[in-house]
Amino acid sequence: MLPEIVSMKEWLCALEQQVDREKAFTRARDDLNAQRRRLPMVKIDREYTFAGPSGPASLLDLFDGRRQLVVYHFMFAPEWQAGCDGCSLVVDAMTHPAHLNARDTSIVLVSRAPLDKLQKYRERMGWRYPTWYSSQGIDFNRDMGATLVEPNDPAKTSERHGVSVFLRDEGNIYRTYFNGARGVEHLGSLWTYLDLTPYGRQEFWEDSPPGWPQTEPYTWNRRHDEYAE
């Protein structure tokens, strides 16, 4: 059954009320993002060695020289023959990494499946980015809460999708944020990923801690092939 059919005047009135509600939601979301930028952080003291397309890589290597790192925990257990279908939807919707890179942010995928399985599935899906790393044989997924161990049977595990955010301060790495389940449903554009990071969108209008990097809005973005290295 269709919604009520009304005149143009009535429709415009109803639309205006709806847009007002959506603007209030946007302002509330801005406040939420400001609180996220002030969350405490936890230092990562463990060393991790991932298998990547260019060889072994540390967690620091995953930053690729940038200050911030977004890790999407893609559900792909070692014994699975294909990656999670829901995680595949998330990657299909991911922004071009050049826009995040321009804001000193890298984004990668991490899964427990062996690298050759990840590469074959990546080819099947036609993905060119982001870079996908294997955490097979190391405790990264468990430490990050992306692989859960059954309390009564340590040999039994289950996978959990989610997104972790890290900040690099010289040689130190800090975990600043994590969310999973429906908390990742909105992710896709560069704005949604930048909003998860400590620095945010890095624009003057944002309510950020003192000293955080910020510029004028709409002046830094380029076409993805026009950014300087």
C-alpha positions as YAML, in Angstrom:
chain: A
units: angstrom
residues:
- id: 1
  name: MET
  ca: [0.00, 0.00, 0.00]
- id: 2
  name: LEU
  ca: [1.37, 3.41, -0.98]
- id: 3
  name: PRO
  ca: [1.86, 6.28, 1.50]
- id: 4
  name: GLU
  ca: [-0.69, 9.09, 1.47]
- id: 5
  name: ILE
  ca: [-0.92, 11.02, -1.82]
- id: 6
  name: VAL
  ca: [-1.00, 14.79, -1.18]
- id: 7
  name: SER
  ca: [-0.74, 18.12, -2.97]
- id: 8
  name: MET
  ca: [2.61, 19.71, -3.83]
- id: 9
  name: LYS
  ca: [2.16, 22.25, -1.02]
- id: 10
  name: GLU
  ca: [1.47, 19.52, 1.56]
- id: 11
  name: TRP
  ca: [4.39, 17.44, 0.26]
- id: 12
  name: LEU
  ca: [6.82, 20.38, 0.53]
- id: 13
  name: CYS
  ca: [5.68, 21.03, 4.10]
- id: 14
  name: ALA
  ca: [6.18, 17.39, 5.09]
- id: 15
  name: LEU
  ca: [9.54, 17.32, 3.32]
- id: 16
  name: GLU
  ca: [10.74, 20.42, 5.18]
- id: 17
  name: GLN
  ca: [9.87, 18.81, 8.50]
- id: 18
  name: GLN
  ca: [11.76, 15.67, 7.54]
- id: 19
  name: VAL
  ca: [14.85, 17.63, 6.41]
- id: 20
  name: ASP
  ca: [14.80, 19.50, 9.75]
- id: 21
  name: ARG
  ca: [14.87, 16.16, 11.58]
- id: 22
  name: GLU
  ca: [17.75, 14.97, 9.39]
- id: 23
  name: LYS
  ca: [19.72, 18.18, 10.03]
- id: 24
  name: ALA
  ca: [19.27, 17.64, 13.77]
- id: 25
  name: PHE
  ca: [20.60, 14.11, 13.31]
- id: 26
  name: THR
  ca: [23.64, 15.47, 11.43]
- id: 27
  name: ARG
  ca: [24.40, 17.90, 14.25]
- id: 28
  name: ALA
  ca: [24.04, 15.10, 16.81]
- id: 29
  name: ARG
  ca: [26.40, 12.95, 14.74]
- id: 30
  name: ASP
  ca: [28.95, 15.80, 14.65]
- id: 31
  name: ASP
  ca: [28.81, 15.94, 18.45]
- id: 32
  name: LEU
  ca: [29.30, 12.16, 18.62]
- id: 33
  name: ASN
  ca: [32.32, 12.38, 16.31]
- id: 34
  name: ALA
  ca: [33.80, 15.14, 18.49]
- id: 35
  name: GLN
  ca: [33.51, 12.86, 21.51]
- id: 36
  name: ARG
  ca: [35.18, 10.03, 19.58]
- id: 37
  name: ARG
  ca: [38.16, 12.27, 18.81]
- id: 38
  name: ARG
  ca: [38.65, 12.68, 22.56]
- id: 39
  name: LEU
  ca: [38.56, 9.00, 23.46]
- id: 40
  name: PRO
  ca: [41.54, 7.68, 25.46]
- id: 41
  name: MET
  ca: [43.96, 5.43, 23.60]
- id: 42
  name: VAL
  ca: [45.73, 2.16, 24.45]
- id: 43
  name: LYS
  ca: [49.34, 1.50, 23.48]
- id: 44
  name: ILE
  ca: [50.07, -1.58, 21.37]
- id: 45
  name: ASP
  ca: [53.12, -3.25, 22.92]
- id: 46
  name: ARG
  ca: [53.08, -6.54, 21.02]
- id: 47
  name: GLU
  ca: [54.93, -7.12, 17.77]
- id: 48
  name: TYR
  ca: [52.94, -8.58, 14.87]
- id: 49
  name: THR
  ca: [54.24, -9.89, 11.54]
- id: 50
  name: PHE
  ca: [51.66, -10.12, 8.75]
- id: 51
  name: ALA
  ca: [51.96, -11.79, 5.36]
- id: 52
  name: GLY
  ca: [51.43, -9.23, 2.62]
- id: 53
  name: PRO
  ca: [51.72, -9.01, -1.16]
- id: 54
  name: SER
  ca: [55.20, -7.48, -0.80]
- id: 55
  name: GLY
  ca: [56.37, -9.89, 1.90]
- id: 56
  name: PRO
  ca: [56.34, -9.87, 5.71]
- id: 57
  name: ALA
  ca: [55.03, -6.64, 7.27]
- id: 58
  name: SER
  ca: [54.82, -5.29, 10.79]
- id: 59
  name: LEU
  ca: [51.86, -3.33, 12.15]
- id: 60
  name: LEU
  ca: [53.97, -0.20, 11.67]
- id: 61
  name: ASP
  ca: [54.46, -1.14, 8.00]
- id: 62
  name: LEU
  ca: [50.69, -1.19, 7.52]
- id: 63
  name: PHE
  ca: [50.63, 2.58, 8.15]
- id: 64
  name: ASP
  ca: [52.71, 2.99, 4.96]
- id: 65
  name: GLY
  ca: [54.39, 6.06, 6.47]
- id: 66
  name: ARG
  ca: [51.14, 7.80, 7.48]
- id: 67
  name: ARG
  ca: [49.97, 8.82, 10.97]
- id: 68
  name: GLN
  ca: [46.62, 7.01, 11.04]
- id: 69
  name: LEU
  ca: [45.58, 3.48, 10.09]
- id: 70
  name: VAL
  ca: [42.12, 1.97, 9.56]
- id: 71
  name: VAL
  ca: [42.04, -1.85, 9.68]
- id: 72
  name: TYR
  ca: [38.93, -3.63, 8.47]
- id: 73
  name: HIS
  ca: [38.78, -7.07, 10.10]
- id: 74
  name: PHE
  ca: [37.48, -9.12, 7.16]
- id: 75
  name: MET
  ca: [35.95, -12.44, 8.22]
- id: 76
  name: PHE
  ca: [37.90, -15.16, 6.40]
- id: 77
  name: ALA
  ca: [38.98, -18.09, 8.58]
- id: 78
  name: PRO
  ca: [41.89, -20.27, 7.39]
- id: 79
  name: GLU
  ca: [39.64, -23.23, 6.56]
- id: 80
  name: TRP
  ca: [37.03, -21.22, 4.62]
- id: 81
  name: GLN
  ca: [36.94, -21.40, 0.84]
- id: 82
  name: ALA
  ca: [35.54, -17.89, 0.38]
- id: 83
  name: GLY
  ca: [35.40, -14.65, 2.33]
- id: 84
  name: CYS
  ca: [32.37, -13.45, 4.26]
- id: 85
  name: ASP
  ca: [29.61, -12.17, 1.97]
- id: 86
  name: GLY
  ca: [28.74, -9.31, 4.33]
- id: 87
  name: CYS
  ca: [32.39, -8.20, 4.55]
- id: 88
  name: SER
  ca: [32.52, -8.37, 0.77]
- id: 89
  name: LEU
  ca: [29.66, -5.85, 0.62]
- id: 90
  name: VAL
  ca: [31.68, -3.52, 2.86]
- id: 91
  name: VAL
  ca: [34.74, -3.73, 0.61]
- id: 92
  name: ASP
  ca: [32.63, -3.22, -2.52]
- id: 93
  name: ALA
  ca: [31.50, 0.08, -1.01]
- id: 94
  name: MET
  ca: [34.91, 1.28, 0.21]
- id: 95
  name: THR
  ca: [36.17, 4.70, -0.81]
- id: 96
  name: HIS
  ca: [39.21, 5.12, -3.04]
- id: 97
  name: PRO
  ca: [42.22, 5.08, -0.65]
- id: 98
  name: ALA
  ca: [43.82, 8.14, -2.30]
- id: 99
  name: HIS
  ca: [41.32, 10.39, -0.53]
- id: 100
  name: LEU
  ca: [42.14, 8.90, 2.88]
- id: 101
  name: ASN
  ca: [45.86, 9.00, 2.09]
- id: 102
  name: ALA
  ca: [45.53, 12.74, 1.47]
- id: 103
  name: ARG
  ca: [44.44, 13.04, 5.11]
- id: 104
  name: ASP
  ca: [47.47, 11.08, 6.39]
- id: 105
  name: THR
  ca: [45.38, 7.91, 6.75]
- id: 106
  name: SER
  ca: [45.92, 4.40, 5.39]
- id: 107
  name: ILE
  ca: [43.31, 1.65, 5.12]
- id: 108
  name: VAL
  ca: [43.93, -2.11, 4.88]
- id: 109
  name: LEU
  ca: [42.12, -5.43, 5.22]
- id: 110
  name: VAL
  ca: [43.29, -8.13, 7.64]
- id: 111
  name: SER
  ca: [42.07, -11.74, 7.73]
- id: 112
  name: ARG
  ca: [43.28, -15.03, 9.23]
- id: 113
  name: ALA
  ca: [43.11, -16.97, 5.96]
- id: 114
  name: PRO
  ca: [46.45, -17.65, 4.22]
- id: 115
  name: LEU
  ca: [47.65, -15.02, 1.78]
- id: 116
  name: ASP
  ca: [47.13, -17.15, -1.33]
- id: 117
  name: LYS
  ca: [43.44, -17.59, -0.47]
- id: 118
  name: LEU
  ca: [43.06, -13.85, 0.09]
- id: 119
  name: GLN
  ca: [44.72, -13.07, -3.25]
- id: 120
  name: LYS
  ca: [42.55, -15.55, -5.16]
- id: 121
  name: TYR
  ca: [39.37, -14.19, -3.58]
- id: 122
  name: ARG
  ca: [40.52, -10.62, -4.26]
- id: 123
  name: GLU
  ca: [40.98, -11.53, -7.93]
- id: 124
  name: ARG
  ca: [37.55, -13.16, -8.02]
- id: 125
  name: MET
  ca: [35.95, -10.00, -6.58]
- id: 126
  name: GLY
  ca: [37.91, -7.71, -8.89]
- id: 127
  name: TRP
  ca: [39.25, -5.55, -6.03]
- id: 128
  name: ARG
  ca: [42.31, -3.36, -6.68]
- id: 129
  name: TYR
  ca: [42.38, -1.89, -3.19]
- id: 130
  name: PRO
  ca: [42.82, -1.78, -0.26]
- id: 131
  name: THR
  ca: [45.89, -3.93, 0.44]
- id: 132
  name: TRP
  ca: [44.96, -7.22, 2.11]
- id: 133
  name: TYR
  ca: [47.16, -8.82, 4.77]
- id: 134
  name: SER
  ca: [47.05, -12.27, 6.35]
- id: 135
  name: SER
  ca: [47.32, -12.64, 10.12]
- id: 136
  name: GLN
  ca: [47.49, -16.42, 9.95]
- id: 137
  name: GLY
  ca: [49.53, -17.90, 12.78]
- id: 138
  name: ILE
  ca: [49.68, -14.74, 14.90]
- id: 139
  name: ASP
  ca: [47.44, -13.46, 17.70]
- id: 140
  name: PHE
  ca: [46.46, -10.15, 16.11]
- id: 141
  name: ASN
  ca: [42.83, -11.12, 15.45]
- id: 142
  name: ARG
  ca: [42.34, -12.52, 18.93]
- id: 143
  name: ASP
  ca: [44.02, -9.54, 20.57]
- id: 144
  name: MET
  ca: [41.79, -7.17, 18.59]
- id: 145
  name: GLY
  ca: [38.59, -9.09, 19.39]
- id: 146
  name: ALA
  ca: [38.08, -10.13, 15.76]
- id: 147
  name: THR
  ca: [38.51, -13.85, 16.49]
- id: 148
  name: LEU
  ca: [36.62, -15.09, 19.54]
- id: 149
  name: VAL
  ca: [37.60, -18.21, 21.50]
- id: 150
  name: GLU
  ca: [34.94, -20.45, 23.02]
- id: 151
  name: PRO
  ca: [35.42, -20.28, 26.84]
- id: 152
  name: ASN
  ca: [34.90, -24.02, 27.31]
- id: 153
  name: ASP
  ca: [36.84, -25.09, 24.23]
- id: 154
  name: PRO
  ca: [39.94, -23.01, 23.38]
- id: 155
  name: ALA
  ca: [40.36, -24.89, 20.09]
- id: 156
  name: LYS
  ca: [36.98, -23.62, 18.92]
- id: 157
  name: THR
  ca: [36.88, -20.10, 17.50]
- id: 158
  name: SER
  ca: [34.49, -17.83, 15.64]
- id: 159
  name: GLU
  ca: [35.15, -14.83, 13.44]
- id: 160
  name: ARG
  ca: [33.88, -11.29, 14.02]
- id: 161
  name: HIS
  ca: [33.93, -8.45, 11.53]
- id: 162
  name: GLY
  ca: [34.76, -4.93, 12.58]
- id: 163
  name: VAL
  ca: [36.99, -1.92, 12.12]
- id: 164
  name: SER
  ca: [39.96, -0.87, 14.27]
- id: 165
  name: VAL
  ca: [41.66, 2.53, 14.16]
- id: 166
  name: PHE
  ca: [45.29, 3.16, 15.11]
- id: 167
  name: LEU
  ca: [47.41, 6.28, 15.56]
- id: 168
  name: ARG
  ca: [51.19, 6.37, 15.13]
- id: 169
  name: ASP
  ca: [53.26, 8.76, 17.22]
- id: 170
  name: GLU
  ca: [56.86, 8.31, 16.07]
- id: 171
  name: GLY
  ca: [57.62, 4.66, 16.89]
- id: 172
  name: ASN
  ca: [54.63, 4.16, 19.19]
- id: 173
  name: ILE
  ca: [51.30, 2.76, 18.01]
- id: 174
  name: TYR
  ca: [48.01, 3.34, 19.80]
- id: 175
  name: ARG
  ca: [44.62, 1.76, 19.25]
- id: 176
  name: THR
  ca: [41.99, 4.50, 19.36]
- id: 177
  name: TYR
  ca: [38.69, 2.91, 18.29]
- id: 178
  name: PHE
  ca: [36.85, -0.32, 17.45]
- id: 179
  name: ASN
  ca: [33.33, -1.15, 16.35]
- id: 180
  name: GLY
  ca: [31.62, -4.09, 14.69]
- id: 181
  name: ALA
  ca: [28.21, -5.59, 13.90]
- id: 182
  name: ARG
  ca: [25.83, -2.85, 12.72]
- id: 183
  name: GLY
  ca: [28.40, -0.25, 13.71]
- id: 184
  name: VAL
  ca: [30.07, -0.67, 10.30]
- id: 185
  name: GLU
  ca: [26.92, -0.55, 8.16]
- id: 186
  name: HIS
  ca: [27.29, 3.16, 7.40]
- id: 187
  name: LEU
  ca: [30.91, 2.91, 6.24]
- id: 188
  name: GLY
  ca: [31.72, 3.60, 2.60]
- id: 189
  name: SER
  ca: [32.60, 7.19, 1.83]
- id: 190
  name: LEU
  ca: [35.87, 8.81, 2.85]
- id: 191
  name: TRP
  ca: [33.92, 10.96, 5.35]
- id: 192
  name: THR
  ca: [32.63, 7.97, 7.28]
- id: 193
  name: TYR
  ca: [36.12, 6.49, 7.67]
- id: 194
  name: LEU
  ca: [37.77, 9.80, 8.56]
- id: 195
  name: ASP
  ca: [35.09, 10.37, 11.20]
- id: 196
  name: LEU
  ca: [36.35, 7.23, 13.00]
- id: 197
  name: THR
  ca: [39.91, 8.53, 13.30]
- id: 198
  name: PRO
  ca: [41.44, 10.67, 16.08]
- id: 199
  name: TYR
  ca: [42.09, 13.55, 13.63]
- id: 200
  name: GLY
  ca: [38.64, 13.35, 11.99]
- id: 201
  name: ARG
  ca: [38.15, 15.21, 8.71]
- id: 202
  name: GLN
  ca: [40.81, 17.71, 9.79]
- id: 203
  name: GLU
  ca: [38.74, 20.77, 8.84]
- id: 204
  name: PHE
  ca: [38.37, 24.01, 10.82]
- id: 205
  name: TRP
  ca: [34.66, 23.60, 11.51]
- id: 206
  name: GLU
  ca: [35.21, 20.42, 13.54]
- id: 207
  name: ASP
  ca: [35.31, 20.41, 17.33]
- id: 208
  name: SER
  ca: [38.71, 18.75, 17.84]
- id: 209
  name: PRO
  ca: [41.31, 18.74, 20.62]
- id: 210
  name: PRO
  ca: [43.80, 21.65, 20.56]
- id: 211
  name: GLY
  ca: [46.74, 21.11, 18.22]
- id: 212
  name: TRP
  ca: [44.97, 18.61, 15.95]
- id: 213
  name: PRO
  ca: [45.75, 19.21, 12.24]
- id: 214
  name: GLN
  ca: [43.02, 21.19, 10.46]
- id: 215
  name: THR
  ca: [42.57, 23.06, 7.16]
- id: 216
  name: GLU
  ca: [39.82, 24.89, 5.33]
- id: 217
  name: PRO
  ca: [37.07, 22.53, 4.11]
- id: 218
  name: TYR
  ca: [36.69, 21.66, 0.42]
- id: 219
  name: THR
  ca: [40.20, 22.93, -0.41]
- id: 220
  name: TRP
  ca: [42.30, 19.78, 0.07]
- id: 221
  name: ASN
  ca: [40.31, 17.19, -1.88]
- id: 222
  name: ARG
  ca: [41.21, 16.26, -5.45]
- id: 223
  name: ARG
  ca: [40.27, 13.70, -8.08]
- id: 224
  name: HIS
  ca: [41.90, 10.48, -6.92]
- id: 225
  name: ASP
  ca: [44.55, 10.63, -9.68]
- id: 226
  name: GLU
  ca: [45.47, 14.26, -8.97]
- id: 227
  name: TYR
  ca: [46.97, 13.99, -5.48]
- id: 228
  name: ALA
  ca: [50.69, 14.63, -5.19]
- id: 229
  name: GLU
  ca: [52.62, 11.72, -3.71]
...
